[in-house]
Amino acid sequence: MAKSRNPEGKEAVPTASFEFEPFGRLPAEIRTSIWSAAASLPICTPGVCFFAERDKASEEEPRLLVQEPRNKALLETNTEARDVALMSGGPTRTYDPDRDILYISEDQIAFKHFINGPEWVTKIRHLAIAFSWTTWGLHISIAMRRLHSLETLSIVWPDSSGTFDFRASVELPADKSAPLRRLTEEELRGLTIEADFMSSTSTGDFQVQWSESGLENMKRVEEQMDVYCSPEETGDHLSPLWDSGANRLRLRYEGRHFQPVPAQAKFQSLR
């Protein structure tokens, strides 16, 4: 037991020490079991669920899972705990539509299945779509009549800075626990999309050339969504998210980017 002193310097009552000093003398297999048990405990922080096409072999809906980040406390404890945490990976849990983000990649088959099929989409509150869907047509507007609970629509960018071709792809992170960081307005202003290509029509070829900032792109997405989801466009299939008074969708739009998981620093050896 350790003793603490009050501000007057008087000796206070003993305080408990939570350091288990004999831990290093336990057999290696027991220590590993303890580290493994700790690594498997869910942190329950909001994460990202990667939507994929259904399993063609079984024709069952894919399991909706979220991989949480590795236990930071274990990564910073010692070499042994770090090795177990890195080998175990982050704990996996079931997708929670109230707080997790559902990510729709550039896979068109999976995308079509998403907007036409599963009933659980009515519970989604936070949806993220790959950047390419904003330049090849906002087909996501078709799903708005079923996304009753949607609050946030995020556009996932290929990177957080620089200039991109309008056909740029978003690279899926190797580590599925990578955070989907929200970009600031300043970062969006610093991003640039460019298009420069030849288009063929029945009257001949012509050059398409344009450029816009990330912030301009986000505003354009918002405006197009309101147009595509308006009563004039949808008729009897008006989205429950449509605000007739404001003449727009009740949605918050965000730009995001998959932030790489940083390499771990050196750790102390097991005592």
C-alpha positions as CSV (number, residue, x, y, z in Angstrom):
1,M,0.0,0.0,0.0
2,A,1.3,3.5,-0.8
3,K,0.7,6.5,1.4
4,S,-0.3,9.9,0.1
5,R,0.1,13.3,1.7
6,N,-2.4,16.1,1.7
7,P,-1.6,19.7,0.7
8,E,-0.5,20.6,4.3
9,G,2.1,17.9,4.2
10,K,0.4,15.7,6.7
11,E,0.5,11.9,6.2
12,A,-2.9,10.7,4.9
13,V,-4.5,7.3,4.8
14,P,-2.8,4.6,2.7
15,T,-4.0,4.4,-0.9
16,A,-4.3,1.2,-2.9
17,S,-1.7,0.5,-5.7
18,F,-3.1,-1.1,-8.8
19,E,0.2,-2.4,-10.1
20,F,0.5,-6.2,-9.9
21,E,4.3,-6.5,-9.5
22,P,4.5,-10.3,-9.6
23,F,2.8,-10.3,-13.1
24,G,6.1,-10.7,-14.9
25,R,6.8,-13.9,-13.0
26,L,3.7,-15.6,-14.2
27,P,4.1,-18.4,-16.9
28,A,4.3,-16.9,-20.4
29,E,1.1,-18.8,-21.5
30,I,-0.9,-17.3,-18.7
31,R,0.3,-13.8,-19.4
32,T,-0.5,-14.3,-23.1
33,S,-4.0,-15.5,-22.2
34,I,-4.5,-12.4,-20.0
35,W,-3.3,-10.1,-22.8
36,S,-5.5,-11.9,-25.3
37,A,-8.6,-11.6,-23.1
38,A,-7.9,-7.8,-22.7
39,A,-7.4,-7.4,-26.5
40,S,-10.8,-9.0,-27.2
41,L,-12.7,-6.6,-25.0
42,P,-14.8,-4.2,-27.2
43,I,-14.1,-0.5,-26.8
44,C,-17.5,0.4,-28.2
45,T,-16.3,3.5,-30.0
46,P,-18.2,4.5,-33.2
47,G,-16.7,2.8,-36.2
48,V,-17.1,2.0,-39.8
49,C,-19.1,-1.0,-41.3
50,F,-18.0,-1.9,-44.8
51,F,-21.0,-3.1,-46.8
52,A,-20.4,-5.9,-49.3
53,E,-22.5,-7.9,-51.7
54,R,-24.4,-10.9,-50.3
55,D,-22.7,-14.3,-50.2
56,K,-23.5,-15.8,-53.6
57,A,-22.9,-19.3,-52.3
58,S,-25.5,-19.1,-49.6
59,E,-27.6,-16.3,-50.9
60,E,-27.6,-14.9,-47.3
61,E,-27.2,-11.2,-46.4
62,P,-23.7,-10.3,-45.4
63,R,-22.9,-10.0,-41.7
64,L,-22.7,-6.3,-40.7
65,L,-19.6,-6.0,-38.6
66,V,-17.4,-3.3,-37.2
67,Q,-13.7,-3.8,-36.4
68,E,-12.7,-1.6,-33.6
69,P,-9.1,-0.3,-33.2
70,R,-6.6,-2.3,-31.3
71,N,-6.5,-1.7,-27.5
72,K,-4.3,1.4,-27.1
73,A,-3.5,0.6,-23.5
74,L,-2.0,-2.8,-24.5
75,L,0.0,-1.3,-27.4
76,E,1.6,1.1,-24.9
77,T,2.1,-1.4,-22.0
78,N,5.2,-3.4,-23.1
79,T,6.6,-5.5,-25.9
80,E,4.7,-8.7,-25.0
81,A,1.3,-7.0,-24.7
82,R,1.9,-5.1,-27.9
83,D,2.7,-8.3,-29.8
84,V,-0.5,-9.9,-28.6
85,A,-2.5,-6.9,-29.5
86,L,-1.0,-6.6,-33.0
87,M,-1.5,-10.3,-33.6
88,S,-5.1,-10.3,-32.3
89,G,-6.2,-7.2,-34.2
90,G,-9.0,-5.1,-33.0
91,P,-12.2,-6.7,-31.5
92,T,-15.1,-7.2,-33.9
93,R,-18.7,-6.4,-33.0
94,T,-22.1,-6.1,-34.7
95,Y,-22.9,-2.9,-36.6
96,D,-24.9,-0.4,-34.6
97,P,-26.9,1.9,-37.0
98,D,-27.4,4.5,-34.3
99,R,-23.7,5.4,-34.0
100,D,-21.6,3.6,-36.6
101,I,-21.1,4.7,-40.2
102,L,-22.1,2.4,-43.0
103,Y,-19.7,2.7,-46.0
104,I,-20.7,2.0,-49.6
105,S,-17.7,1.4,-51.8
106,E,-17.3,1.7,-55.6
107,D,-18.6,-1.9,-56.1
108,Q,-21.6,-1.3,-58.3
109,I,-23.2,-4.7,-57.7
110,A,-23.1,-4.2,-53.9
111,F,-24.4,-0.7,-54.3
112,K,-27.4,-1.8,-56.4
113,H,-28.1,-4.5,-53.8
114,F,-28.0,-1.9,-51.1
115,I,-30.5,0.5,-52.6
116,N,-32.9,-2.2,-53.7
117,G,-32.8,-4.9,-51.1
118,P,-32.3,-5.1,-47.4
119,E,-35.0,-3.8,-45.0
120,W,-32.5,-2.8,-42.3
121,V,-31.5,0.3,-44.4
122,T,-34.4,2.1,-42.8
123,K,-32.5,2.2,-39.5
124,I,-29.2,3.8,-40.9
125,R,-28.4,7.2,-39.4
126,H,-24.9,7.7,-40.8
127,L,-24.1,6.8,-44.4
128,A,-20.8,7.3,-46.3
129,I,-20.3,6.8,-50.0
130,A,-17.2,6.7,-52.2
131,F,-16.2,9.9,-53.9
132,S,-16.8,8.4,-57.4
133,W,-20.6,8.3,-56.8
134,T,-20.6,12.1,-56.8
135,T,-19.2,12.4,-60.3
136,W,-20.8,9.4,-62.0
137,G,-24.3,10.3,-60.9
138,L,-26.0,10.4,-57.5
139,H,-27.8,7.1,-57.7
140,I,-27.9,7.2,-53.9
141,S,-30.9,9.6,-54.3
142,I,-32.9,6.6,-55.4
143,A,-32.5,5.1,-51.9
144,M,-33.6,8.2,-50.1
145,R,-37.3,7.1,-50.0
146,R,-36.2,4.1,-47.8
147,L,-33.5,5.8,-45.7
148,H,-36.1,7.0,-43.1
149,S,-33.6,7.5,-40.3
150,L,-30.7,9.0,-42.2
151,E,-29.0,12.1,-40.6
152,T,-25.6,12.3,-42.1
153,L,-24.4,11.7,-45.7
154,S,-20.6,11.6,-46.0
155,I,-18.5,11.8,-49.2
156,V,-15.3,9.8,-48.7
157,W,-12.3,11.4,-50.6
158,P,-9.3,9.5,-52.0
159,D,-7.0,11.7,-49.8
160,S,-7.1,14.6,-47.4
161,S,-5.1,17.0,-49.7
162,G,-3.9,17.5,-53.2
163,T,-5.5,17.4,-56.7
164,F,-7.4,14.4,-58.1
165,D,-8.8,13.3,-61.4
166,F,-12.6,13.1,-61.2
167,R,-12.3,9.3,-61.8
168,A,-10.0,8.8,-58.8
169,S,-10.8,5.8,-56.6
170,V,-10.9,5.5,-52.8
171,E,-8.5,2.9,-51.7
172,L,-10.0,0.6,-49.0
173,P,-7.8,0.6,-45.9
174,A,-6.0,-2.7,-45.2
175,D,-6.8,-2.2,-41.5
176,K,-10.6,-2.1,-41.3
177,S,-10.3,-0.2,-37.9
178,A,-8.9,2.8,-39.7
179,P,-10.9,5.9,-38.6
180,L,-13.0,7.8,-41.2
181,R,-11.9,11.3,-40.2
182,R,-14.1,14.3,-41.0
183,L,-12.3,16.9,-43.1
184,T,-12.4,20.5,-42.1
185,E,-13.8,23.3,-44.3
186,E,-10.2,24.5,-44.8
187,E,-9.1,21.0,-45.9
188,L,-12.0,20.8,-48.4
189,R,-11.1,24.2,-49.8
190,G,-7.6,22.9,-50.3
191,L,-8.7,19.8,-52.3
192,T,-9.2,20.1,-56.1
193,I,-11.0,17.9,-58.6
194,E,-10.0,18.1,-62.2
195,A,-11.5,16.6,-65.4
196,D,-9.7,16.7,-68.8
197,F,-10.8,14.2,-71.4
198,M,-12.3,13.8,-74.8
199,S,-16.0,12.8,-75.1
200,S,-17.5,11.2,-78.2
201,T,-21.0,12.1,-79.4
202,S,-23.1,11.6,-82.6
203,T,-22.0,15.0,-83.7
204,G,-18.3,14.4,-83.1
205,D,-15.7,14.6,-80.3
206,F,-15.3,17.4,-77.9
207,Q,-13.0,18.1,-74.9
208,V,-14.4,18.2,-71.4
209,Q,-12.4,20.3,-69.0
210,W,-13.4,21.6,-65.6
211,S,-12.0,22.0,-62.1
212,E,-13.6,22.6,-58.7
213,S,-12.6,22.6,-55.0
214,G,-13.6,20.0,-52.5
215,L,-15.9,22.5,-50.9
216,E,-17.6,23.4,-54.2
217,N,-18.0,19.6,-54.8
218,M,-19.7,19.2,-51.5
219,K,-22.1,22.1,-52.2
220,R,-22.9,20.7,-55.6
221,V,-23.7,17.3,-54.1
222,E,-26.1,18.9,-51.7
223,E,-27.8,20.9,-54.4
224,Q,-28.1,17.9,-56.7
225,M,-29.5,15.7,-53.9
226,D,-32.2,18.3,-53.3
227,V,-33.1,18.4,-57.0
228,Y,-33.1,14.6,-57.5
229,C,-35.2,14.1,-54.3
230,S,-37.7,16.9,-54.9
231,P,-41.4,16.2,-55.4
232,E,-41.1,17.2,-59.0
233,E,-38.6,14.4,-59.6
234,T,-39.9,11.7,-57.2
235,G,-43.7,12.0,-57.5
236,D,-45.3,9.5,-55.2
237,H,-41.9,8.2,-54.0
238,L,-41.1,11.3,-52.0
239,S,-38.4,10.7,-49.3
240,P,-39.5,10.9,-45.7
241,L,-36.5,13.1,-45.2
242,W,-37.9,15.8,-47.5
243,D,-38.7,19.1,-45.7
244,S,-41.5,20.8,-47.7
245,G,-41.1,24.1,-45.8
246,A,-37.4,24.4,-46.5
247,N,-37.7,22.7,-49.9
248,R,-34.8,20.5,-49.2
249,L,-33.6,17.2,-47.6
250,R,-33.1,17.1,-43.8
251,L,-29.5,16.0,-44.1
252,R,-26.0,16.9,-42.8
253,Y,-23.3,16.6,-45.5
254,E,-19.6,15.9,-44.6
255,G,-16.4,15.2,-46.4
256,R,-14.3,12.3,-44.9
257,H,-11.1,10.4,-45.5
258,F,-9.8,7.1,-44.3
259,Q,-7.0,8.0,-41.9
260,P,-4.1,5.6,-42.0
261,V,-3.4,3.7,-38.7
262,P,-0.1,5.2,-37.4
263,A,2.9,2.9,-36.9
264,Q,3.5,2.1,-33.2
265,A,6.4,3.5,-31.3
266,K,9.0,1.5,-29.4
267,F,7.7,-0.1,-26.2
268,Q,9.3,-1.1,-22.9
269,S,10.3,-4.7,-22.3
270,L,8.4,-6.8,-19.9
271,R,9.8,-6.5,-16.4
